[in-house]
Amino acid sequence: MTDSSEIGAYETKTRLPAFLRAVQAGERFTITQRGKPVAELVPYGTTRRRVQVDAAERMKAFMRKHEPVAGVDVKAMIEEGRD
């Protein structure tokens, strides 16, 4: 994952076409307002992939920290939950 460059809101407004071309080429930008991040300008579709990758990484970390549950009949639990 590439790092994003910070750009001010005013600069974004005045140079939007140039930033959109850069985003189409794969660049990422963090838009700031008074020095504080307020938005990200990223290629379309990358946010969803990033959320999925982050979720998978969190699940892997959880699984590394916790022992597997033994002696549980998952199928019986599923059936018990069905009406």
Buried (B, 14 or more C-beta within 10 A) or exposed (E): EEEBEEBEEEBBEEEEEEBEEBBEEEBBBBBBEEEEEEEEBBBEEBEEEEEEEEEEEEEEEEEEEEEEEEEEEEEEEEEEEEE
